[in-house]
Amino acid sequence: MNVCPVDFDDDAVRADLRRELLAWFDGRQRDLPWRRHRSLYGTWISEMMLQQTTVATVVPYWERFLARFPDVQSLAAAPEEDVLAHWSGLGYYRRARQLHAAARQVVAEFGGALPGDVDAWRGLPGIGPYAAGAIASLGLGLPEAAVDANVRRVLGRWLGASGQPGSLPARTVEDLARALVRGDRPGAWNEALMELGALVCQARAPHCEACPVRASCGAHQLGIADAPAAPGIRAVAVPVQVLLIAFVAADHLWLEPPGGRLINCGVDAAPARQELGSLHQGLLTLPTTAWYQRPPRRSLGLLGALPPGWAAVAGFPGAGPADRVGSFRHAITRFRLVVDVAVVDVSRPWAAPASNGDPWPGAKQGRAGRWVPLADAPGLNISQLARKALRLIADARG
């Protein structure tokens, strides 16, 4: 391992580094809504949303979420389906459920007052060491380190490593993070580190010429800042194909929770996944077939493989033919999906809602779910697959 040419044990070196990076951050930081209107609650929501999601994606979600749930009390009081509806499209829905559970715990245990120390934050659902440090430093001004992948890479390079995962022991990097966060403006310091990693000290092809602290970077001095990552074993993505069916009746759409009865499909291919109940827990989606492993460069023709009378068996007697409106690609964990979307008209023989408020009696026979106005569906707690399918349907209907 290379010996770091920078002495981070020297108080003067650390002070110069902090001053230069904070000055750069003050002049170059991105204009983000949670920075404009800093609050402990808003910081918490942003940190939960930013996990495994880009800043550009999070901004509009954060603004809508705060407009609907402006404080922890309103979030705790909301039904889970409402929280998921405002999270829908961000993915990784476990984060939303944990956020909701944490809000309820804050109300139940702390009377609605957000914790004022890092240990209490660590005790809430969904709050790991990084999130606790980020919230405590940004929202409370406490000198707590916040080491995510970006920060780990930046600090690793400063210590004279290549910046690739595993270049240095985690303890070494975390010790430096704790040493550097001590000082004025600990929250701004942590944000500056994250900003440097996102904009300049990137994983591939770091922009060392634009780095305000390259003189204090061991990897830059050693000429190894852009060293390639060692080859590793990568999980093989499983290519699959799936068919979603949109049952439409007089401008209403049938939605159901995942994990119900799959649409039977007579295709000659092995299902890659049939249990879908845990995939989009708490969300609504369109009726679906199983996920079938897709052969290279060939479509399985799922729509054509539906057997005669399939709609009646699925619980929709009197349904018309299935019209394909398009397809899209989507990635979930280790699966790479090609998703076909078809629309089926079931507006006859049921032309209007029944007097008891249950539209088209009999149409949901054997299936759990509900009819919703088609125009309202995008605003509900729907899966990302259903959301993409609705865009195709909207385009097809003009």
ABEGO torsion letter per residue (X at the ends): XBBBABBAABAAAAAAAAAAAAAAAAAABBBBAAAABBBAAAAAAAAAAABGBBAAAAAAAAAAAAAABABAAAAAABBAAAAAAAABGAEGAAAAAAAAAAAAAAAAAAGGBBBABAAAAAABBGBBAAAAAAAAAAAAGBBBBBBBAAAAAAAAAAAGBAGBBGABBAAAAAAAAAAAABEBGAAAAAAAAAAAAAAABBABGBBAAABAAAAABAAAAAGAAABBBBBBBBBBBBBBBBBBBBBBBGGBBBBBBBGBBBBBBABBBBBABABAAAABBGBBBBBBBBBBBBBBGBBAGAAAABBBGAAAAAGBBGBBBBBBAEBBBBBBEABBBBBBBBBBBAAOABABBBAAGBBGBGAABGBBEBBBBAAAAAABBBBAAAAAAAAAAAAAAX
